[in-house]
């Protein structure tokens, strides 16, 4: 008896092998997908090749022959450029290919991108993630997916290799809106915990005591649980999520509120505070360095 040759499934392309994209691509490789990564950074490409992927400097080259293209890039403008700019990825994709933007992009950019891709027969899903580098490494990200349900179902096995909680959030752009709102709530929690540390510290409370009490009390949040001790109190400031990217997310959230005619005070002030921190700190500052910005503000006011 002869057995029919088995055609290997078409590979996936993942564009952007950064802090998040690289561990996400590695999860896909571990789950058995063939993955063609792309990044201008030679070090990022080498790290992915060492993990069993193939890697290209050109995104269009990586995407050639792929059944789905994932983007994990700094922002939606770069995603648009990679897909539809000169020599862009969209030109090499057959009709029906899934394009999954897992970056934290602005929802208004996403709806425009979907409209630009539609005449080419390309289906866009916005599927941003939450959980940071640690949960990208262990494949337990939260993933919020906007777009047509048929596309969400097609993407589900791919997303399941990277995340544990997958939410279909509604139409195109809804995943990105949800992600910006999540980061707003997360950033507000980090500011509150940082301010508590500064005030409590000045009063004479030990920083570890402050965090332990918050974590056993109603002030507990993700920052008190997973950020204050390892990244802030230790002054390591190396969580793997940059302050500039958080500032971008907060501006997206505040602009969304404006766009919807909701002049809410705190969402706007958190976005402004983060932009001031970005202007005052090093370009590669970690987002947990918001604590250093708040401390400097307090010391400046005293002087
Ligand atoms: P990063 O800066 O570490 O990675 C971005 C990567 O994209 C870099 O390796 C860069 O070389 C590459 N890149 C830039 N332009 C490119 C192009 N034209 N073609 C191909 N590659 C290109 O950023 P990150 O921390 O991995 O974040 C990526 C996205 O995920 C952002 O939208 C961010 O807001 C979001 N995000 C980050 C975290 C986190 O904890 N770091 C968590 C959730 C979501």
Boltz pocket constraint, residues with backbone or C-beta under 6 A from the ligand:
constraints:
  - pocket:
      binder: B
      contacts: [[A, 15], [A, 16], [A, 17], [A, 18], [A, 19], [A, 20], [A, 21], [A, 38], [A, 39], [A, 40], [A, 41], [A, 44], [A, 57], [A, 59], [A, 72], [A, 73], [A, 74], [A, 75], [A, 78], [A, 82], [A, 102], [A, 103], [A, 104], [A, 105], [A, 129], [A, 130], [A, 131], [A, 132], [A, 133], [A, 239], [A, 240], [A, 241], [A, 242], [A, 245], [A, 246], [A, 249]]
      max_distance: 6.0
